[in-house]
């Protein structure tokens, strides 16, 4: 069996483009003999079947939280991409997985983190503290034998644009407008990024022959341009052909719904309301992107392009 690169969350919003991009990149490197093993919880899903048809990709139905060091050794795993969930038990599950990677002598891990300005031990929202804890765990001397890079996207375009796409689709059906709920600020520029571009950056890192340059590095990722809430309103108006009547900037009603329906601590889930405050304060602009990743791959997808994709145009 050849050395293996495992993609955790292969059918997810970032993992899919890792799987699509990585085999092509490996062809021109010394890693050409490496296997690309894409993990999915359901091999029968349409997304998984599409990935299985890609050249140079193997598919495995495996829940990553149940992977131990013996599984990693058996599959000769040398490198890993992981985009974990952000539930309250993230540290327990991702932390265990990373300890198992260390025990199995995995050589390089590329992981997805969150908004760079939020990753600190005193941040009010719970999940950035989890990423802080994981990154600091990996920074300890005990983990010196495993190289790692943590990607810190400053907000995903599809999540912000989905309410806009829903309004446009509803308007096309019945000519009526619902309130347009936008999580970002009306006038503060924010460097939102498409998860597809994040996955491509991750693939370029995984294809590096020498990973020492990127070891223990935290890379900020942003899209090719800053966007504001007001600009998103104009995009919607271009699609519906009339002014938006009711706009609600800094809207966090989605989180209220999460709190209402969660089986977790409502106090913990409600803390997510603090997450956008740094972008509202202008701390997540496109110019915060790390130059090292821009040299590997400069993200290309704009808000306009992502909105069209959500609409199936």
Secondary structure, DSSP 8 states (H G I E B T S, - for coil): ---EEEEETTTSTTHHHHHHHHHHHHTTSTTTT-EEEEEES-TTSHHHHHHHTSTTEEEEE--GGG--HHHHHHTTEEEEEE----STTHHHHHHHHHHHHHHTT--EEEEE---GGG-STT-SSHHHHHHHHHHHHHTSGGGTTSEEEEEEES-BHHHHHHHHHHHHHHHHHHS----EEESS-SS--B--B-HHHHHHHHHHHHT-S--GGGTTEEEEE--SS-B-HHHHHHHHHHHHSS--S-EEET--HHHHHHHHH-SS-HHHHHGGGGTTHHHHTT-S-GGGS-HHHHHH------HHHHHHHHTT-
